[in-house]
Amino acid sequence: MEEFEAVLTGTDTDVNGTVISNAGAYTFKAIDDSLELTIARDTEGNWERIGGTEPYLSGWIDELAEQIHTNNSKVI
């Protein structure tokens, strides 16, 4: 299990939180507990939302996936 800090762009302000990976799924949890978003790759390799709080912005999936990619690129 891996953990790193991430930021999602909210409608009013940025949402700061941490991401925890577990068995191919990544869960973003806001520091203030206002948001939770879990994404994973589907059978075609595309990122999809598999859980979390409502409402959510669909753009967060791509935003979180990019931060996952960036973080994984740093791991040696």
Residue pairs with C-beta under 8 A, 6 or more apart in sequence:
1 20
1 21
1 22
2 20
2 21
2 75
3 18
3 19
3 20
3 21
4 18
4 19
4 67
4 71
5 16
5 17
5 18
5 19
6 16
6 17
6 18
6 19
6 28
6 64
6 67
6 71
7 14
7 15
7 16
7 17
7 67
8 14
8 15
8 17
8 28
8 35
8 37
8 57
8 60
8 63
8 64
9 15
9 57
9 59
9 60
9 63
10 57
11 57
15 30
15 34
15 35
16 30
16 31
17 28
17 29
17 30
17 31
17 35
18 28
18 29
18 31
19 26
19 27
19 28
19 29
19 64
19 67
19 68
19 71
20 26
20 27
20 29
21 27
21 68
24 40
24 41
25 38
25 39
25 40
25 50
26 38
26 39
26 40
26 64
26 68
27 36
27 37
27 38
27 51
27 52
28 35
28 36
28 37
28 38
28 52
28 60
28 64
29 35
29 36
30 36
34 53
35 52
35 53
35 56
36 51
36 52
36 53
37 49
37 51
37 52
37 53
37 56
37 60
37 61
37 64
38 49
38 50
38 51
38 52
39 47
39 48
39 49
39 50
39 61
39 64
39 65
40 47
40 48
40 50
41 47
41 48
42 48
47 61
47 62
47 64
47 65
48 61
49 56
49 61
